[in-house]
Every structure is written in structure tokens, then in C-alpha cells.
Amino acid sequence: MTATKTFSAGQLQACIAGNTCHQVQYDFLRGNTFFQLDTRFSKTVKFGERAKLELIFQAFDLTNRANFGGTYATSIRAANFMQRRVLSRPAE
């Protein structure tokens, strides 16, 4: 994928025109798919006809999977091509 990294714009156009390299479709590098598992369990316990107790267990992001989304460097000339970009945090 990085074979044409050092090509100039003219060399890239000639490569594509001569059908010696291939251009990927727009927005090809979308990143990994998003996956998150949230769950909630509840159980209602009745005490007679009037009183009841509801027990609830709720958990978020059980898989603890990193979801980077589309934060990949997509410029072929970038030193971190196809690697995750580190997004800067806003100043507090």
C-alpha cells in the first residue's frame, strides 16, 4: 500500500493512467467497526398482593473493546499511514 508513497502527483497520475497501480474507492479507510455490549437484567419479587421489590443489575461496555472508529491517517505521504491518529484533548 505504501509503494507509491514517494511518487509525485504526475507519477501517480501516470501510474493510474497506465493501469500499473490501482486507486481505492473514496473513504476506503473507515477504521474498525464499532462494538459495545451494554446489558440490564431485572427481577421483580412480589410480597403478597401489594408490595413488590425490583432487583436490577446494569453493566456498560462489558467487552472493554477499544473503538477507534475513523481515526486513521489516510494520507499516503504521512509517516503514520494506516495507523491510528492520536487525537489531542482540548485544554481544560
N, CA, C and O atoms as a GROMACS GRO file, in nm:
protein
  368
    1MET      N    1   0.081  -0.120   0.000
    1MET     CA    2   0.000   0.000   0.000
    1MET      C    3   0.085   0.126   0.000
    1MET      O    4   0.042   0.229  -0.052
    2THR      N    5   0.203   0.121   0.055
    2THR     CA    6   0.287   0.240   0.061
    2THR      C    7   0.390   0.242  -0.051
    2THR      O    8   0.487   0.318  -0.042
    3ALA      N    9   0.373   0.162  -0.155
    3ALA     CA   10   0.470   0.155  -0.265
    3ALA      C   11   0.477   0.285  -0.343
    3ALA      O   12   0.582   0.316  -0.400
    4THR      N   13   0.370   0.362  -0.346
    4THR     CA   14   0.370   0.488  -0.421
    4THR      C   15   0.383   0.609  -0.329
    4THR      O   16   0.350   0.720  -0.369
    5LYS      N   17   0.429   0.589  -0.210
    5LYS     CA   18   0.439   0.697  -0.111
    5LYS      C   19   0.529   0.811  -0.158
    5LYS      O   20   0.498   0.927  -0.133
    6THR      N   21   0.637   0.780  -0.226
    6THR     CA   22   0.732   0.882  -0.268
    6THR      C   23   0.704   0.938  -0.407
    6THR      O   24   0.780   1.022  -0.455
    7PHE      N   25   0.597   0.894  -0.473
    7PHE     CA   26   0.564   0.941  -0.607
    7PHE      C   27   0.517   1.086  -0.602
    7PHE      O   28   0.455   1.129  -0.505
    8SER      N   29   0.547   1.159  -0.707
    8SER     CA   30   0.492   1.294  -0.723
    8SER      C   31   0.350   1.280  -0.778
    8SER      O   32   0.306   1.171  -0.813
    9ALA      N   33   0.281   1.392  -0.786
    9ALA     CA   34   0.143   1.389  -0.838
    9ALA      C   35   0.142   1.340  -0.984
    9ALA      O   36   0.054   1.264  -1.023
   10GLY      N   37   0.239   1.385  -1.063
   10GLY     CA   38   0.248   1.342  -1.203
   10GLY      C   39   0.275   1.193  -1.216
   10GLY      O   40   0.217   1.126  -1.301
   11GLN      N   41   0.363   1.142  -1.131
   11GLN     CA   42   0.393   0.998  -1.133
   11GLN      C   43   0.270   0.916  -1.093
   11GLN      O   44   0.245   0.810  -1.150
   12LEU      N   45   0.196   0.964  -0.996
   12LEU     CA   46   0.074   0.892  -0.954
   12LEU      C   47  -0.029   0.890  -1.067
   12LEU      O   48  -0.091   0.787  -1.092
   13GLN      N   49  -0.047   1.004  -1.134
   13GLN     CA   50  -0.143   1.010  -1.245
   13GLN      C   51  -0.101   0.918  -1.359
   13GLN      O   52  -0.185   0.850  -1.418
   14ALA      N   53   0.030   0.914  -1.390
   14ALA     CA   54   0.080   0.826  -1.496
   14ALA      C   55   0.062   0.680  -1.456
   14ALA      O   56   0.030   0.596  -1.541
   15CYS      N   57   0.082   0.650  -1.331
   15CYS     CA   58   0.066   0.513  -1.281
   15CYS      C   59  -0.080   0.467  -1.297
   15CYS      O   60  -0.106   0.355  -1.342
   16ILE      N   61  -0.172   0.554  -1.260
   16ILE     CA   62  -0.315   0.520  -1.272
   16ILE      C   63  -0.356   0.511  -1.418
   16ILE      O   64  -0.428   0.420  -1.458
   17ALA      N   65  -0.309   0.607  -1.499
   17ALA     CA   66  -0.344   0.607  -1.643
   17ALA      C   67  -0.288   0.484  -1.713
   17ALA      O   68  -0.352   0.429  -1.803
   18GLY      N   69  -0.168   0.439  -1.674
   18GLY     CA   70  -0.106   0.323  -1.737
   18GLY      C   71  -0.156   0.191  -1.679
   18GLY      O   72  -0.112   0.084  -1.722
   19ASN      N   73  -0.246   0.197  -1.584
   19ASN     CA   74  -0.305   0.079  -1.519
   19ASN      C   75  -0.198  -0.011  -1.453
   19ASN      O   76  -0.211  -0.133  -1.450
   20THR      N   77  -0.094   0.054  -1.401
   20THR     CA   78   0.009  -0.022  -1.331
   20THR      C   79  -0.009  -0.015  -1.180
   20THR      O   80   0.056  -0.089  -1.106
   21CYS      N   81  -0.096   0.071  -1.134
   21CYS     CA   82  -0.134   0.074  -0.992
   21CYS      C   83  -0.285   0.098  -0.986
   21CYS      O   84  -0.346   0.135  -1.086
   22HIS      N   85  -0.341   0.079  -0.872
   22HIS     CA   86  -0.487   0.088  -0.859
   22HIS      C   87  -0.524   0.188  -0.753
   22HIS      O   88  -0.458   0.201  -0.650
   23GLN      N   89  -0.629   0.258  -0.780
   23GLN     CA   90  -0.679   0.358  -0.687
   23GLN      C   91  -0.796   0.297  -0.610
   23GLN      O   92  -0.889   0.242  -0.669
   24VAL      N   93  -0.791   0.308  -0.477
   24VAL     CA   94  -0.901   0.254  -0.397
   24VAL      C   95  -1.016   0.354  -0.396
   24VAL      O   96  -0.997   0.472  -0.423
   25GLN      N   97  -1.134   0.305  -0.366
   25GLN     CA   98  -1.252   0.391  -0.368
   25GLN      C   99  -1.245   0.495  -0.257
   25GLN      O  100  -1.167   0.484  -0.163
   26TYR      N  101  -1.328   0.596  -0.271
   26TYR     CA  102  -1.334   0.706  -0.174
   26TYR      C  103  -1.373   0.653  -0.036
   26TYR      O  104  -1.459   0.566  -0.024
   27ASP      N  105  -1.309   0.705   0.066
   27ASP     CA  106  -1.338   0.672   0.205
   27ASP      C  107  -1.314   0.524   0.235
   27ASP      O  108  -1.390   0.461   0.309
   28PHE      N  109  -1.210   0.470   0.176
   28PHE     CA  110  -1.178   0.328   0.191
   28PHE      C  111  -1.136   0.294   0.334
   28PHE      O  112  -1.170   0.187   0.385
   29LEU      N  113  -1.063   0.382   0.398
   29LEU     CA  114  -1.014   0.357   0.533
   29LEU      C  115  -1.113   0.412   0.636
   29LEU      O  116  -1.098   0.525   0.682
   30ARG      N  117  -1.209   0.334   0.670
   30ARG     CA  118  -1.311   0.378   0.764
   30ARG      C  119  -1.280   0.338   0.908
   30ARG      O  120  -1.350   0.380   0.999
   31GLY      N  121  -1.179   0.259   0.929
   31GLY     CA  122  -1.148   0.216   1.064
   31GLY      C  123  -1.222   0.088   1.100
   31GLY      O  124  -1.294   0.031   1.018
   32ASN      N  125  -1.204   0.046   1.220
   32ASN     CA  126  -1.269  -0.076   1.268
   32ASN      C  127  -1.417  -0.053   1.294
   32ASN      O  128  -1.460   0.060   1.317
   33THR      N  129  -1.493  -0.159   1.289
   33THR     CA  130  -1.634  -0.148   1.321
   33THR      C  131  -1.651  -0.119   1.469
   33THR      O  132  -1.567  -0.155   1.551
   34PHE      N  133  -1.761  -0.054   1.502
   34PHE     CA  134  -1.789  -0.018   1.641
   34PHE      C  135  -1.861  -0.133   1.709
   34PHE      O  136  -1.956  -0.189   1.653
   35PHE      N  137  -1.816  -0.169   1.828
   35PHE     CA  138  -1.883  -0.275   1.903
   35PHE      C  139  -1.881  -0.240   2.050
   35PHE      O  140  -1.777  -0.208   2.107
   36GLN      N  141  -1.998  -0.247   2.112
   36GLN     CA  142  -2.009  -0.221   2.255
   36GLN      C  143  -2.124  -0.305   2.308
   36GLN      O  144  -2.228  -0.315   2.244
   37LEU      N  145  -2.105  -0.365   2.424
   37LEU     CA  146  -2.208  -0.450   2.482
   37LEU      C  147  -2.254  -0.392   2.615
   37LEU      O  148  -2.180  -0.391   2.713
   38ASP      N  149  -2.377  -0.342   2.616
   38ASP     CA  150  -2.442  -0.295   2.738
   38ASP      C  151  -2.555  -0.392   2.770
   38ASP      O  152  -2.619  -0.444   2.679
   39THR      N  153  -2.579  -0.416   2.898
   39THR     CA  154  -2.685  -0.510   2.933
   39THR      C  155  -2.753  -0.468   3.063
   39THR      O  156  -2.696  -0.397   3.145
   40ARG      N  157  -2.875  -0.514   3.078
   40ARG     CA  158  -2.952  -0.487   3.200
   40ARG      C  159  -3.039  -0.608   3.229
   40ARG      O  160  -3.110  -0.658   3.142
   41PHE      N  161  -3.034  -0.653   3.352
   41PHE     CA  162  -3.118  -0.763   3.399
   41PHE      C  163  -3.200  -0.712   3.516
   41PHE      O  164  -3.151  -0.637   3.600
   42SER      N  165  -3.324  -0.755   3.521
   42SER     CA  166  -3.408  -0.717   3.635
   42SER      C  167  -3.496  -0.834   3.674
   42SER      O  168  -3.533  -0.918   3.592
   43LYS      N  169  -3.527  -0.838   3.801
   43LYS     CA  170  -3.612  -0.943   3.856
   43LYS      C  171  -3.707  -0.877   3.957
   43LYS      O  172  -3.664  -0.806   4.047
   44THR      N  173  -3.834  -0.902   3.939
   44THR     CA  174  -3.934  -0.847   4.030
   44THR      C  175  -3.978  -0.958   4.127
   44THR      O  176  -4.018  -1.067   4.085
   45VAL      N  177  -3.971  -0.927   4.254
   45VAL     CA  178  -4.013  -1.020   4.359
   45VAL      C  179  -4.136  -0.961   4.426
   45VAL      O  180  -4.132  -0.848   4.476
   46LYS      N  181  -4.246  -1.037   4.428
   46LYS     CA  182  -4.371  -0.989   4.489
   46LYS      C  183  -4.383  -1.039   4.632
   46LYS      O  184  -4.353  -1.155   4.661
   47PHE      N  185  -4.427  -0.952   4.719
   47PHE     CA  186  -4.456  -0.986   4.858
   47PHE      C  187  -4.606  -0.962   4.880
   47PHE      O  188  -4.649  -0.851   4.908
   48GLY      N  189  -4.682  -1.067   4.866
   48GLY     CA  190  -4.828  -1.053   4.880
   48GLY      C  191  -4.886  -0.986   4.757
   48GLY      O  192  -4.832  -0.996   4.647
   49GLU      N  193  -4.998  -0.916   4.779
   49GLU     CA  194  -5.066  -0.851   4.666
   49GLU      C  195  -5.026  -0.706   4.650
   49GLU      O  196  -5.048  -0.649   4.543
   50ARG      N  197  -4.969  -0.644   4.752
   50ARG     CA  198  -4.945  -0.500   4.746
   50ARG      C  199  -4.798  -0.463   4.730
   50ARG      O  200  -4.768  -0.364   4.664
   51ALA      N  201  -4.709  -0.537   4.786
   51ALA     CA  202  -4.567  -0.498   4.786
   51ALA      C  203  -4.487  -0.578   4.685
   51ALA      O  204  -4.511  -0.697   4.662
   52LYS      N  205  -4.393  -0.511   4.627
   52LYS     CA  206  -4.302  -0.580   4.537
   52LYS      C  207  -4.165  -0.511   4.542
   52LYS      O  208  -4.153  -0.392   4.574
   53LEU      N  209  -4.063  -0.588   4.510
   53LEU     CA  210  -3.926  -0.540   4.510
   53LEU      C  211  -3.864  -0.573   4.375
   53LEU      O  212  -3.874  -0.686   4.329
   54GLU      N  213  -3.800  -0.475   4.311
   54GLU     CA  214  -3.737  -0.498   4.182
   54GLU      C  215  -3.585  -0.489   4.199
   54GLU      O  216  -3.531  -0.387   4.242
   55LEU      N  217  -3.517  -0.598   4.164
   55LEU     CA  218  -3.372  -0.605   4.170
   55LEU      C  219  -3.318  -0.580   4.029
   55LEU      O  220  -3.364  -0.641   3.933
   56ILE      N  221  -3.221  -0.492   4.018
   56ILE     CA  222  -3.169  -0.453   3.887
   56ILE      C  223  -3.017  -0.465   3.885
   56ILE      O  224  -2.948  -0.419   3.977
   57PHE      N  225  -2.965  -0.526   3.778
   57PHE     CA  226  -2.821  -0.528   3.751
   57PHE      C  227  -2.802  -0.466   3.613
   57PHE      O  228  -2.865  -0.507   3.516
   58GLN      N  229  -2.714  -0.366   3.606
   58GLN     CA  230  -2.691  -0.298   3.479
   58GLN      C  231  -2.540  -0.282   3.460
   58GLN      O  232  -2.470  -0.241   3.552
   59ALA      N  233  -2.491  -0.314   3.339
   59ALA     CA  234  -2.347  -0.304   3.310
   59ALA      C  235  -2.328  -0.241   3.173
   59ALA      O  236  -2.407  -0.263   3.081
   60PHE      N  237  -2.223  -0.162   3.161
   60PHE     CA  238  -2.192  -0.093   3.037
   60PHE      C  239  -2.055  -0.135   2.986
   60PHE      O  240  -1.962  -0.156   3.064
   61ASP      N  241  -2.044  -0.147   2.854
   61ASP     CA  242  -1.919  -0.180   2.785
   61ASP      C  243  -1.851  -0.304   2.845
   61ASP      O  244  -1.736  -0.299   2.889
   62LEU      N  245  -1.925  -0.413   2.847
   62LEU     CA  246  -1.874  -0.537   2.908
   62LEU      C  247  -1.752  -0.593   2.837
   62LEU      O  248  -1.669  -0.658   2.900
   63THR      N  249  -1.739  -0.571   2.707
   63THR     CA  250  -1.627  -0.627   2.633
   63THR      C  251  -1.499  -0.545   2.648
   63THR      O  252  -1.390  -0.595   2.620
   64ASN      N  253  -1.512  -0.420   2.691
   64ASN     CA  254  -1.398  -0.330   2.709
   64ASN      C  255  -1.313  -0.323   2.582
   64ASN      O  256  -1.190  -0.325   2.588
   65ARG      N  257  -1.380  -0.315   2.468
   65ARG     CA  258  -1.312  -0.311   2.338
   65ARG      C  259  -1.284  -0.166   2.300
   65ARG      O  260  -1.371  -0.080   2.314
   66ALA      N  261  -1.165  -0.139   2.252
   66ALA     CA  262  -1.130  -0.005   2.204
   66ALA      C  263  -1.196   0.018   2.069
   66ALA      O  264  -1.175  -0.060   1.976
   67ASN      N  265  -1.273   0.122   2.057
   67ASN     CA  266  -1.340   0.158   1.932
   67ASN      C  267  -1.277   0.286   1.878
   67ASN      O  268  -1.310   0.396   1.922
   68PHE      N  269  -1.185   0.270   1.783
   68PHE     CA  270  -1.114   0.385   1.730
   68PHE      C  271  -1.189   0.455   1.618
   68PHE      O  272  -1.160   0.570   1.587
   69GLY      N  273  -1.286   0.387   1.558
   69GLY     CA  274  -1.363   0.450   1.452
   69GLY      C  275  -1.279   0.487   1.333
   69GLY      O  276  -1.199   0.407   1.285
   70GLY      N  277  -1.296   0.608   1.284
   70GLY     CA  278  -1.225   0.653   1.165
   70GLY      C  279  -1.105   0.738   1.195
   70GLY      O  280  -1.074   0.828   1.117
   71THR      N  281  -1.038   0.716   1.304
   71THR     CA  282  -0.924   0.800   1.341
   71THR      C  283  -0.793   0.743   1.287
   71THR      O  284  -0.696   0.727   1.361
   72TYR      N  285  -0.791   0.712   1.159
   72TYR     CA  286  -0.670   0.659   1.095
   72TYR      C  287  -0.613   0.764   1.000
   72TYR      O  288  -0.688   0.837   0.935
   73ALA      N  289  -0.482   0.770   0.994
   73ALA     CA  290  -0.416   0.861   0.900
   73ALA      C  291  -0.435   0.804   0.760
   73ALA      O  292  -0.396   0.691   0.732
   74THR      N  293  -0.496   0.882   0.672
   74THR     CA  294  -0.530   0.830   0.539
   74THR      C  295  -0.443   0.888   0.428
   74THR      O  296  -0.458   0.849   0.312
   75SER      N  297  -0.354   0.978   0.461
   75SER     CA  298  -0.264   1.034   0.359
   75SER      C  299  -0.148   0.938   0.337
   75SER      O  300  -0.080   0.899   0.431
   76ILE      N  301  -0.126   0.901   0.211
   76ILE     CA  302  -0.020   0.805   0.179
   76ILE      C  303   0.118   0.862   0.209
   76ILE      O  304   0.213   0.786   0.227
   77ARG      N  305   0.129   0.992   0.214
   77ARG     CA  306   0.259   1.055   0.242
   77ARG      C  307   0.285   1.076   0.391
   77ARG      O  308   0.394   1.118   0.430
   78ALA      N  309   0.186   1.046   0.474
   78ALA     CA  310   0.203   1.064   0.619
   78ALA      C  311   0.291   0.953   0.675
   78ALA      O  312   0.286   0.839   0.629
   79ALA      N  313   0.371   0.987   0.773
   79ALA     CA  314   0.459   0.887   0.835
   79ALA      C  315   0.379   0.781   0.910
   79ALA      O  316   0.425   0.667   0.925
   80ASN      N  317   0.260   0.817   0.955
   80ASN     CA  318   0.176   0.722   1.030
   80ASN      C  319   0.060   0.669   0.944
   80ASN      O  320  -0.049   0.646   0.996
   81PHE      N  321   0.083   0.650   0.814
   81PHE     CA  322  -0.019   0.598   0.724
   81PHE      C  323  -0.072   0.463   0.772
   81PHE      O  324   0.005   0.375   0.809
   82MET      N  325  -0.204   0.448   0.773
   82MET     CA  326  -0.275   0.327   0.816
   82MET      C  327  -0.259   0.300   0.967
   82MET      O  328  -0.286   0.190   1.012
   83GLN      N  329  -0.216   0.398   1.042
   83GLN     CA  330  -0.206   0.383   1.186
   83GLN      C  331  -0.305   0.478   1.252
   83GLN      O  332  -0.348   0.577   1.193
   84ARG      N  333  -0.341   0.445   1.373
   84ARG     CA  334  -0.439   0.524   1.446
   84ARG      C  335  -0.381   0.660   1.481
   84ARG      O  336  -0.268   0.669   1.530
   85ARG      N  337  -0.458   0.766   1.456
   85ARG     CA  338  -0.417   0.901   1.494
   85ARG      C  339  -0.449   0.923   1.641
   85ARG      O  340  -0.553   0.878   1.690
   86VAL      N  341  -0.363   0.990   1.709
   86VAL     CA  342  -0.390   1.027   1.848
   86VAL      C  343  -0.454   1.165   1.845
   86VAL      O  344  -0.393   1.262   1.801
   87LEU      N  345  -0.576   1.170   1.892
   87LEU     CA  346  -0.648   1.297   1.892
   87LEU      C  347  -0.610   1.375   2.017
   87LEU      O  348  -0.605   1.320   2.127
   88SER      N  349  -0.582   1.502   1.999
   88SER     CA  350  -0.544   1.585   2.113
   88SER      C  351  -0.666   1.622   2.194
   88SER      O  352  -0.775   1.640   2.138
   89ARG      N  353  -0.649   1.634   2.323
   89ARG     CA  354  -0.758   1.673   2.411
   89ARG      C  355  -0.765   1.826   2.418
   89ARG      O  356  -0.661   1.892   2.410
   90PRO      N  357  -0.884   1.881   2.431
   90PRO     CA  358  -0.894   2.025   2.445
   90PRO      C  359  -0.836   2.070   2.580
   90PRO      O  360  -0.838   1.995   2.677
   91ALA      N  361  -0.786   2.192   2.582
   91ALA     CA  362  -0.728   2.244   2.706
   91ALA      C  363  -0.837   2.258   2.812
   91ALA      O  364  -0.949   2.299   2.783
   92GLU      N  365  -0.803   2.225   2.933
   92GLU     CA  366  -0.901   2.233   3.042
   92GLU      C  367  -0.896   2.368   3.110
   92GLU      O  368  -0.972   2.392   3.204
   0.00000   0.00000   0.00000
